[in-house]
Amino acid sequence: MSATILVVDDTPLNAKLLADLLCVKGYRAVTAASGPEALRKLAEEKPDLVLLDVMMPGMSGYEVCAAIRADPAHAMLPVVLVTALDPAAERVKGLEAGADDFLSKPVAQAELLARVKSLLRIKQLYDEVERQRSALAEWNRTLEQRVQEGVQELERVGRLRRFFSPQLAEAIVNGGADDPLKSHRCEITVVFLDLRGFTAFTETADPEEVMAVLADYHAAMGRRILEFEGTLERFTGDGIMVFFNDPTPIPDPAPRAARMALAMQGDVALLAERWRKRGHELQMGVGIAQGFATLGGIGFPGRIDYGAIGTVTNLAARLCGEAQGGEVLVSQRVWGAIEGVVEGEAAGALVLKGFARPVQAFRLRCG
């Protein structure tokens, strides 16, 4: 359904012009000629955004904005103040009243539509997070009959607040020309990693110990992913897939991926010493490949993940499978982009499942 926008202006002609422009662009526009009428229509129409004139008799736009913000139900409702007064002098008043943005009269159509689009995307992202948070809270409530240890662990999952990577969230909020969740093709550098000996470890260790090891591992890897600005595709137990150059293009995806992988190996080497004291022999293998993939939202309404599909993801996974504990194997294309930046050596031609011909691989020098 199209977004509903409440246009508040005591001059009927101004309100009609803005409403007609918004309707032409596919929005549903409703109008109000005064502050009290605007507050009534706020409850009746439940708009997704408010365009609010500042200078109105009886109740000014600042007072209306403050009244909107006084209601917790409208804490995240975007409000744009519109005025013919001096923007520099009035902007502070608008921000103090709780406005999200400010437009000067006469309103430029392109600027108006761009700001409306951007603010609506912010609200949509907030609404999606709230829906998922509510769903997680409901899911957690159904676990009350399970053992206390299981409930405590699932409650930690219920408190997770990051549904998208920072880069993807920023791309959505910024409202660029293209929707990043729409299927598209892009050249990316893919990093795949998992733990050696993990399957045998899970067969003998208590579930609590498995979760403790994964918590240490995910926390360390997550810090590196954020540090190097990678896009997390998924966590699957001990398997993690990260890619670079989408949704935010970067000039050095392959070198950055290599540096991240080496830093991760250093982190896991430190963790492995602690795990070894508990009797667990775990190390990590990493594979890196570069190539084109199809990316976008994957899932169904109410649950959308951001994923990449293509030969490059399979190659990174196969190289990871061939890597020994503590090793980083990269494809020839990646090596061509990082040679001279990162030290390494040829690992020979590898016969990989799903690939008709042997694949030349290179081993990075760790430590």
Disulfide bonds with the S-S distance in Angstrom:
none
